Amino acid sequence: MGLGGKVFRCHSGAEANDGLYKRVRKFGAPTGRFGIITFTNSFHGRTLGGISATGQEKVKIDFAPLVGGFTHVPFNDLEALEAAITPTTAAILLEPIQGEGGINPATPEFLKGVRALCDRHHLLLLFDEVQCGLGRTGDWCAWRSLVPDGVEPDAVSWAKGIANGYPLGAFWVGTRDAGVAADGKDRGQLCDLLSPGSHGTTYGGSPLCSTVGLTVLLTIEREGLLRNAREMGAYLKKSLEEWNLPSIRLVKGLGLMIGIELNELAPVAGAPATPAIRMTDELMREGLLVIPSGERTLRLLPPLTITKSEADEALKIIRQVLSVSV
């Protein structure tokens, strides 16, 4: 980003996203705007605000009434997005690469179009990079793996890889003009809207978690792990694609955030209903740790330090399991 602004440190990605929602409410308050548009198959955490923002009905069951103001539209659909903007809309929130929803990257054209819509309608553009950011795609910022220049958000949330497993989340807010208050006074920059006392966290930003986070980021830089993520991710993806296995419909993602979308699998008595869970169980029984993403996608999120020999070991297990699954 390199454009100034401020960072607030907290404990988790869900908490970081909650900070973004509050920023949106503050931003839109003078004009009565509060709505946030998110996308189908998105995931933004498991707080009440997070499940309200998430575009997956399964996370909302039995938690009504939800937090109001969230609207969900199809991902990578600019026409549907523009049609959903109303006089009460204040922001658009998206994952540059959807993680829980199937490893779905935004197209470069979509990201550019969303930025243009935000500029045209005076909306905030928010990126949730909790899963896809800080090196996972081979760049510090996942959206820059998709659009190297020409798109900059107004705020970003991070967590997960930010401290290599230690509880730490953060959100950055830029220096955009925040407009005027109801009394006509200039409200200054967007990053200053949450004044002391309007937002906080008990242990976030402690010297310990801050030191851990800084050490992780310095290690990624010093050991060339961004480059390793790009190279090993490309190697894994190319290998998976070249197999042309009947069980694999599509390989997608960037860097070390790879999704293996599966074709319909032959039913097996007593096996889990969804292909993703069934194959996750099979792969874990063979010693490879993966997780499902949606009903049909296996999610590969290896450490940024993965070596070629480790990648080859994982590929051997994946090929062995997926070759006998149809």
C-alpha positions in Angstrom: 0.0 0.0 0.0 2.6 2.5 1.0 0.1 5.3 1.3 0.1 6.0 5.0 -2.9 5.4 7.2 -3.0 3.5 10.5 -3.1 -0.1 11.7 -5.1 -1.4 14.7 -3.9 -4.7 16.2 -6.4 -7.2 17.7 -6.6 -11.0 18.3 -8.2 -12.6 15.2 -9.5 -12.1 11.7 -13.2 -12.0 12.8 -12.3 -9.2 15.3 -10.4 -7.3 12.6 -13.4 -7.5 10.3 -15.6 -6.2 13.1 -13.4 -3.2 13.2 -14.0 -2.6 9.5 -17.8 -2.8 10.0 -17.6 -0.2 12.7 -15.5 2.0 10.5 -18.1 1.8 7.8 -20.9 2.8 10.3 -18.8 5.8 11.3 -18.1 6.8 7.7 -21.7 6.7 6.7 -23.4 8.1 9.8 -23.7 11.7 8.7 -25.6 10.7 5.5 -27.5 7.7 7.0 -25.6 5.2 5.0 -24.7 1.9 6.7 -25.0 -1.0 4.2 -22.2 -3.3 3.2 -22.3 -5.4 0.1 -20.5 -8.8 0.3 -20.5 -11.8 -1.9 -22.0 -15.3 -2.2 -19.6 -18.0 -0.9 -17.7 -15.4 1.1 -16.5 -16.0 4.7 -15.8 -13.2 7.2 -15.6 -14.9 10.6 -17.9 -16.4 13.2 -18.8 -13.4 15.4 -22.4 -12.3 15.0 -21.1 -9.5 12.7 -19.0 -12.0 10.8 -21.7 -14.5 10.1 -24.0 -11.7 9.0 -21.4 -10.5 6.5 -20.7 -14.0 5.3 -22.5 -15.1 2.0 -23.1 -18.7 3.1 -26.4 -19.6 4.7 -25.0 -22.6 6.6 -23.2 -20.4 9.1 -26.3 -18.4 9.9 -28.6 -21.3 11.0 -30.2 -20.6 14.5 -28.4 -17.3 15.0 -31.3 -14.9 13.9 -31.8 -12.1 14.1 -28.6 -11.2 12.4 -26.8 -7.8 12.2 -28.7 -5.8 9.6 -27.2 -3.9 6.6 -25.5 -6.7 4.8 -26.4 -7.6 1.2 -24.9 -10.6 -0.7 -24.5 -10.7 -4.5 -22.7 -13.2 -6.9 -18.9 -13.0 -6.9 -17.2 -11.6 -10.0 -20.5 -10.2 -11.3 -20.2 -6.4 -11.7 -23.7 -6.0 -13.1 -25.3 -7.7 -10.1 -23.0 -5.6 -7.8 -24.0 -2.3 -9.3 -27.7 -3.2 -9.2 -27.4 -3.9 -5.5 -26.1 -0.4 -4.6 -28.7 1.7 -2.9 -28.8 5.1 -1.2 -28.0 3.4 2.1 -24.9 1.5 0.8 -21.6 2.6 2.3 -19.1 0.0 1.4 -18.2 -3.2 -0.5 -16.3 -6.0 1.3 -14.6 -8.8 -0.5 -11.9 -11.5 -0.3 -9.6 -11.1 -3.3 -9.5 -14.9 -3.2 -12.3 -16.6 -1.4 -11.0 -19.2 1.0 -13.8 -21.0 2.7 -16.0 -20.7 -0.4 -14.0 -22.8 -2.8 -10.7 -20.9 -3.5 -12.3 -18.5 -5.9 -10.0 -15.7 -7.2 -11.5 -12.4 -8.2 -10.8 -11.6 -11.8 -8.6 -8.5 -12.5 -11.5 -6.9 -14.4 -13.8 -7.4 -11.5 -11.4 -5.8 -9.0 -10.9 -2.8 -11.2 -14.6 -2.5 -11.7 -15.4 -2.7 -8.0 -12.8 0.1 -7.4 -14.5 2.2 -10.1 -18.0 1.6 -8.6 -16.7 2.7 -5.2 -15.2 5.8 -6.6 -18.4 6.7 -8.6 -20.7 6.1 -5.6 -18.4 7.4 -2.8 -18.2 3.9 -1.2 -15.5 2.3 0.8 -13.6 -0.6 -0.7 -12.7 -3.2 2.0 -10.5 -6.3 1.4 -10.6 -9.3 3.8 -7.1 -10.8 3.4 -7.3 -12.8 6.6 -6.6 -16.0 4.7 -5.1 -14.9 1.4 -2.8 -12.1 2.5 0.7 -11.6 3.8 2.6 -14.0 1.5 0.1 -16.7 0.9 -0.2 -15.9 -2.8 3.4 -14.9 -3.3 2.9 -11.2 -2.7 2.4 -9.3 0.6 -1.1 -8.3 -0.6 -3.2 -10.9 -2.5 -5.0 -8.4 -4.6 -1.6 -7.3 -6.1 -1.1 -10.9 -7.2 -4.3 -10.3 -9.3 -3.9 -6.7 -10.2 -0.3 -5.4 -9.7 -1.4 -1.7 -10.0 -4.4 0.4 -10.4 -6.5 -0.9 -7.5 -6.0 0.2 -3.9 -8.5 -0.5 -1.1 -9.6 1.9 1.6 -9.1 -0.7 4.4 -7.8 -4.3 4.8 -8.1 -7.0 7.5 -5.4 -9.6 8.3 -4.8 -12.5 10.7 -3.8 -16.2 10.4 -0.3 -16.0 8.9 0.4 -12.6 10.4 2.0 -14.2 13.4 2.5 -17.8 12.4 -0.1 -19.2 14.8 0.2 -16.8 17.6 -3.2 -15.0 18.2 -2.9 -11.7 16.3 -5.2 -9.9 13.9 -5.0 -6.4 12.4 -6.8 -4.0 10.1 -5.3 -1.1 8.2 -7.3 2.0 7.2 -6.1 4.6 4.7 -6.0 8.3 4.6 -9.1 8.9 2.4 -11.1 12.0 3.1 -13.9 11.0 5.6 -16.2 13.8 4.5 -18.1 16.2 6.7 -20.0 15.7 9.9 -23.7 16.5 10.4 -22.7 20.0 11.6 -20.7 20.6 8.5 -17.3 20.2 10.1 -14.5 18.4 8.2 -14.1 14.9 9.7 -10.5 14.5 8.5 -9.1 11.2 7.3 -10.8 7.8 7.3 -8.1 6.3 9.6 -9.0 8.8 12.3 -12.8 8.2 12.5 -12.6 5.7 15.4 -11.4 8.0 18.2 -10.0 6.7 21.5 -12.8 5.0 23.4 -14.9 4.2 20.3 -13.0 1.0 19.6 -10.7 -1.2 21.6 -9.5 -4.7 22.6 -8.3 -6.1 25.8 -5.0 -7.7 24.8 -4.5 -6.7 21.2 -1.3 -4.9 20.3 0.6 -6.2 23.3 4.5 -6.0 23.1 4.6 -9.8 22.9 2.1 -10.4 20.0 3.5 -7.3 18.2 7.1 -8.7 18.4 5.9 -12.1 17.2 4.2 -10.5 14.2 7.1 -8.4 13.3 9.5 -11.3 13.6 7.3 -13.4 11.2 7.1 -10.6 8.6 10.9 -10.0 8.8 11.5 -13.8 8.4 9.3 -13.9 5.3 11.2 -11.1 3.8 14.7 -12.3 4.9 14.3 -15.9 3.8 12.7 -15.1 0.4 9.4 -16.8 1.3 7.3 -14.7 -1.1 9.4 -16.0 -4.0 9.2 -19.6 -2.6 5.4 -19.3 -2.4 5.2 -18.2 -6.0 7.6 -20.9 -7.3 6.3 -23.8 -5.2 2.7 -22.8 -5.8 3.3 -22.8 -9.6 5.0 -26.2 -9.3 2.2 -27.8 -7.4 -0.5 -26.3 -9.6 1.2 -27.3 -12.9 1.8 -30.9 -11.6 -1.9 -31.2 -10.5 -3.1 -29.9 -13.9 -0.8 -32.2 -16.0 -2.2 -35.4 -14.4 -5.6 -34.9 -16.1 -7.2 -37.2 -13.6 -10.9 -37.9 -14.1 -11.6 -36.9 -10.4 -10.2 -33.4 -10.9 -12.5 -30.9 -12.6 -10.3 -27.8 -12.0 -7.2 -26.6 -10.2 -7.4 -22.9 -9.1 -5.8 -20.4 -6.9 -2.5 -18.5 -6.7 0.8 -19.2 -4.9 0.4 -21.5 -2.0 -3.4 -21.1 -1.9 -4.6 -23.9 -4.2 -8.0 -25.4 -4.7 -8.6 -28.8 -6.3 -12.2 -28.8 -7.5 -13.5 -32.3 -7.8 -15.9 -33.9 -10.2 -18.7 -36.1 -9.0 -17.3 -39.1 -7.2 -18.8 -42.6 -7.2 -20.9 -43.0 -4.0 -19.4 -45.2 -1.3 -21.5 -46.6 1.5 -20.9 -44.9 4.8 -18.7 -42.2 3.2 -19.3 -38.5 3.8 -21.9 -36.9 1.5 -19.7 -34.2 0.0 -16.8 -35.0 -2.3 -14.5 -32.5 -0.5 -15.1 -34.0 3.0 -14.7 -37.5 1.7 -11.4 -36.8 0.0 -10.2 -34.8 2.9 -10.7 -37.8 5.2 -8.9 -40.1 2.7 -5.9 -37.8 2.3 -5.6 -37.3 6.1 -5.7 -41.1 6.6 -2.7 -41.3 4.2 -0.8 -38.6 6.2 -1.5 -35.4 4.3 -3.2 -32.5 6.1 -5.7 -30.7 3.9 -9.1 -29.1 4.5 -12.3 -28.9 2.5 -13.5 -25.6 0.9 -17.1 -25.8 0.0 -18.7 -29.0 -1.1 -16.3 -29.9 -3.9 -12.9 -28.3 -3.4 -9.9 -29.5 -1.5 -7.8 -26.7 -0.1 -4.0 -26.9 -0.1 -2.4 -24.3 2.2 1.1 -25.5 2.8 3.6 -23.5 4.9 5.5 -20.8 3.0 8.7 -22.7 3.8 7.6 -25.8 1.8 10.4 -27.4 -0.1 10.3 -29.3 -3.5 10.8 -32.6 -1.8 7.9 -31.9 0.6 5.8 -30.8 -2.4 6.6 -34.0 -4.2 5.7 -36.1 -1.2 2.3 -34.3 -1.0 1.7 -34.8 -4.7 2.4 -38.5 -4.5 -0.3 -38.9 -1.8 -2.8 -36.7 -3.6 -2.3 -38.7 -6.9 -2.6 -42.0 -5.1 -5.8 -41.1 -3.4 -7.5 -39.2 -6.3 -6.6 -41.8 -8.8 -8.7 -44.5 -7.1 -11.6 -42.2 -6.1 -13.8 -42.5 -9.2 
